[in-house]
Amino acid sequence: MHKQLIACFILISSGSFATKGLAAGDIVLSTSNIHIRTLAASCAACHGSNGNAVQSNISNNSVLAGMNKSYFIAQLMAFKNGDRPATVMHRHAKGLQVEEINQLADYFSAQKPIPAISLKPQLLDVNHD
């Protein structure tokens, strides 16, 4: 199923990302790039889109966007090896190859951290019409 999903992305994107006429600095999505972006997307449930986790009193999930590569790799390797206790991260990390962890570190370190917006509590008007 995983290989079929990647193949589908490649087929869909192949017309849009033709290599003719690319300017210097343009990003061409390779199979490896699509694979890592897919893995990174699976992190969004807890760590937010592009690694920008929403911080709250309930959740203290790490912001991955802009994280130092070496620190990211060290933490995932600690989860993978069981050196760092976790509720679910050890399971995710054990499923990753070392090269995938390195590529995820590259991906998340390149993401721009977005400051969390703190919403003010709103009072409800119980006497509304």
C-alpha positions as CSV (number, residue, x, y, z in Angstrom):
1,M,0.0,0.0,0.0
2,H,2.8,2.4,0.9
3,K,4.6,1.9,-2.4
4,Q,1.3,2.3,-4.3
5,L,0.8,5.7,-2.5
6,I,4.2,6.9,-3.5
7,A,3.7,5.7,-7.1
8,C,0.4,7.6,-7.2
9,F,2.1,10.8,-6.0
10,I,4.9,10.4,-8.7
11,L,2.3,9.9,-11.4
12,I,0.3,12.8,-10.4
13,S,3.2,15.1,-10.0
14,S,5.2,14.0,-13.0
15,G,3.3,16.4,-15.3
16,S,3.5,19.3,-13.0
17,F,7.2,19.0,-12.1
18,A,8.8,18.5,-15.5
19,T,12.5,19.3,-15.5
20,K,12.3,21.5,-18.6
21,G,12.6,25.2,-18.0
22,L,13.4,25.0,-14.3
23,A,15.2,28.0,-12.8
24,A,18.1,27.7,-10.5
25,G,16.8,27.0,-7.0
26,D,13.6,25.3,-8.1
27,I,12.7,22.2,-6.1
28,V,12.0,19.0,-8.0
29,L,10.1,16.4,-6.1
30,S,12.0,13.1,-6.2
31,T,10.7,9.8,-4.9
32,S,12.9,10.3,-1.8
33,N,11.5,13.8,-1.2
34,I,7.9,12.6,-1.6
35,H,8.6,9.8,0.8
36,I,10.0,12.1,3.5
37,R,7.2,14.6,3.1
38,T,4.7,11.8,3.5
39,L,6.5,10.6,6.7
40,A,6.6,14.2,7.9
41,A,2.8,14.6,7.2
42,S,2.1,11.7,9.6
43,C,3.8,13.7,12.4
44,A,1.3,16.5,12.0
45,A,-1.4,14.8,14.1
46,C,0.7,15.6,17.2
47,H,3.4,18.0,16.1
48,G,1.3,20.2,13.8
49,S,1.5,21.1,10.1
50,N,5.1,21.3,9.1
51,G,6.1,20.7,12.7
52,N,4.3,23.7,14.2
53,A,2.6,22.1,17.2
54,V,-0.1,24.0,19.0
55,Q,0.9,24.3,22.6
56,S,-1.8,24.1,25.3
57,N,-2.3,23.2,28.9
58,I,-3.3,19.7,27.8
59,S,-0.7,19.0,25.2
60,N,3.0,19.7,25.4
61,N,4.0,18.3,22.0
62,S,7.4,19.5,20.7
63,V,7.6,22.1,17.9
64,L,9.7,20.4,15.2
65,A,9.8,23.3,12.8
66,G,13.3,24.8,12.8
67,M,14.6,22.2,15.3
68,N,18.4,21.7,15.3
69,K,19.2,18.6,13.1
70,S,21.6,17.0,15.6
71,Y,19.1,17.4,18.5
72,F,16.3,16.0,16.3
73,I,18.4,13.0,15.3
74,A,19.5,12.4,18.9
75,Q,16.0,12.4,20.3
76,L,14.6,10.1,17.6
77,M,17.5,7.7,18.0
78,A,16.9,7.7,21.8
79,F,13.2,6.9,21.2
80,K,14.2,4.2,18.6
81,N,16.7,2.6,21.0
82,G,14.4,2.8,24.0
83,D,16.8,5.2,25.9
84,R,14.1,7.9,26.1
85,P,10.8,6.9,27.6
86,A,7.7,7.8,25.6
87,T,4.0,7.0,25.3
88,V,4.0,6.6,21.5
89,M,7.1,8.1,20.0
90,H,9.2,4.9,20.6
91,R,6.8,3.0,18.4
92,H,7.0,5.6,15.6
93,A,10.8,5.9,15.8
94,K,11.3,2.1,15.7
95,G,9.6,2.0,12.3
96,L,12.0,4.5,10.8
97,Q,15.4,3.7,9.2
98,V,18.3,5.8,10.3
99,E,18.4,7.5,6.8
100,E,14.8,8.4,7.1
101,I,15.5,10.0,10.6
102,N,18.3,12.0,9.0
103,Q,16.1,13.2,6.1
104,L,13.3,14.1,8.6
105,A,15.8,16.1,10.5
106,D,16.7,18.0,7.3
107,Y,13.0,18.5,6.5
108,F,11.9,19.8,9.9
109,S,15.0,22.0,10.4
110,A,14.2,23.8,7.1
111,Q,10.6,24.5,8.2
112,K,9.8,28.0,9.5
113,P,8.6,28.1,13.1
114,I,5.3,29.9,13.4
115,P,4.7,31.5,16.8
116,A,1.6,30.1,18.5
117,I,-1.4,32.4,18.8
118,S,-2.8,32.6,22.3
119,L,-6.5,33.0,22.1
120,K,-8.3,35.0,24.8
121,P,-11.2,33.4,26.6
122,Q,-14.6,34.6,25.4
123,L,-17.5,35.0,27.7
124,L,-20.8,33.8,26.4
125,D,-23.8,36.1,26.6
126,V,-26.5,34.0,28.2
127,N,-29.1,36.8,27.5
128,H,-28.9,36.8,23.7
129,D,-31.9,37.2,21.4
